[in-house]
Amino acid sequence: MASFAIPLSGLAANSEWLSTISNNLANLNTDGYKDQTINFGDLLYQMQGSAGNNDPIQIGSGVQVNSTTSNFTNGNVDSTGVASNMALQGNGFFVVKNGGETDYTRAGDFTVNSSGQLTDPSGDLVMGYPAVNGAVSTTSALGPITVNQAAVIPAVPTTSFDTTTNLQAGAAVGATFSTPINVVDSLGISQTLSIQYTNTGTNTWSYNITLPASATGGTGNPTTVASGALTFNSSGALTSPSGSVTGINITGLSDGAAPMSLTWNLNGASGSPTLTQQDSASATSATNQNGYGEGTLTGYSVLADGTVQGQFSNDQTLTLGQVAVASFANVQGLTQASNGNFQSSIASGAAVVGQAGVGGNGTITGGAVEESNVDLSTEFSNMIVAQQGYEANAKALTTFDQISQATIQLIS
C-alpha cells in the first residue's frame, strides 16, 4: 500500500538527516572539516483524477534526499606555532598527492617526513612550486615542497661597505678616530678592517684603511689597503670624495681566500653623505656590508602567498618553495574522500591550480590550522527538527497499520 511507502520514505530521509548531523558533530574538532546539510525533495505525484474545474487531483509519493551541500565558509584560525601548519582563509584547497592520485584539502595540519617534505597526517605529499637556488617558477610543474633541501647557504664575499660616522668639528690637528668594520672573504671568514681618520686642518681629514698584518701572513704594523683625503664644507657636509671610494684591494689573505675588491659607499640610500663633520664627539653609529658567511637552516615560515621562507644562522633568508592552491568552478561537485580530502569530478570541473592570494584564491596563515566550521547550536536545533520528523512519520506508519488491521477485521 502507498500509505506505508510514504511514511517509510520519511523515516529513511530523516534517518539520513540524523546521520549527517551526527557526522557533523563527530567532526566538531576535525581540522578543515566543512559542515554538511541534506536537501530534501518530494517524490513523483500520482494523478487521481481532476476536479470539476479540471484542476488535477494529485497525491504525493513521499520524500527523498535530493542532495547534500557542504558549507565552505571559513572555520576559525587556531594558532599552533608549528611551522609546517597552514590555515587557508578564503577560496581554494591545498593540493596533496599520494602516488598518482591527487586530492584537495582544507586541513592544514601538515608535518615533515624523514625526507624533509611537507606531508599531511596520512603521508600525502603537499604539492607546490619547488624553489631552485631561492627562485620559484609558478609556471613549472607541481612537486613536493621540501624544507631542508638548502640546509646550508654558502658564503658570499663582501664587495661594498658603508659607515655612518661623525667627525668632530674643531678637533685639533693630528686628532684621530678609528672605526672597525668586519667584512667577509670568499671562504666566509670575517676580516676586520680599520678606518682611521686623522684631522689635517680646517674641514679636512685623511683616512687610512688597514688590515691586521696577520691577515696577510705578516707581523708588525697593520697593512694599509687604501688611503686618501676627506673634505667637508662649512655646513659639515662631505664634498670630496663624492659617491664612493673604489679600488680597495686586499690580496694574499693567509686563510687562502680569493683577493677582495671593495667599494666604500659614502652616500646613503637618500643620496646624502654618511660621513659628517659636526660639533659633537667623533662616533660611528652604524656599519654595513653586503657579505655573509656560511649559514645553516635554523627554521622556516609560510607567508600569506604560500611562500616557504627559510631562515639561516647567518641572518639570511632563502625561499624554499611555494605551496599551491587549487580552486574549482563548482565546489559542491567535489566528491569527499577520507581524512578530510576532496576529489575532483565532472560536476566540480578540473582544478585550477595557482598561488594563494591570486585570482580569487584565499591567503595562507602560517603556523596555524583552520578549525571545523560546524556550529554546535545549529546542529542541536537541526537534531530536534529531524527527531520530530522521524517521530511524526513513525506515528503515521503506526496509524496506517492500525487502519489496515481494522480493514482486515471487517473482511474476516
C-alpha angles and dihedrals in degrees: 000000000000088000090070095043094058099057090038089058088050091051091050094046095048090044089057090048090053089049091052092049090048090051091051091051092046089056095046090119099033111121113243095003115153120215115244130215130193120225118207130210131188120246128244114299120235118227112232098176134276138288125245090271090050094254108149120252107219133173122198123238099217137268138303138186105262099182147332121238126203119212105226097184115130121277120218117281114244114198109221102169089226107133094215094054119098134186117203114208118191130008123354147044137250114251117233129177135198112185107311096340120096121202133179127221145174093203105104099181090125126167136188122255127214090274092056093252124139111246139171119242090271092057095254111148118247107234130216144118112310118219124237112204090339096310124114124204111199090193092064125096118276117262140166117291111238118194100192103043090107099043090153131040111204120233120272115205122232116258101169141020140178139192134204102222138160120203114205113255113228094025115156118265107268094028112140139202128183133205120192119208129182119224129182124235127211092275092055092252117140117239120193117225121190122209109201117193120199124189109235100175144307110348092345132107135168125220131209120189113202141178124206111265090235090063089069096037096263137114136223125029122023119268115251112225099172140003139174148131133285124207126194129191126232090275093056095252120139112251102169132071097022128202104358148340112240135185098053096156127187118189137168097036109185094224090065096250122150120266114277127223111194136189122207107213109212097183128067128223090280091055094249120126115262091210115079138171112217136150096268132092116289108263143152115224099181143009127192137183132174102227131090139186128241113299134198125213111266101170146322140225136201118236127211092265092052095259111151105215121194122213118211135201091249091062092256128129128212131185111244097184144305125257113233125229123206127204133189136210091229115022091181087065093064116111118227122236129182126287092036094295128141131205129207121249139179088268095052096044125223120313117263103213122201145120131310113261093020129102095005095310118140126248129252129238111204123218092027143083133218112245126220113281093217111133110215097205093049092051092050090050091050090048091057092050092047091048091051090048091051093048092048092053090046089053091050090050093052090046091054088048091054091048090050092051091050090050092050091051090053091055094047 
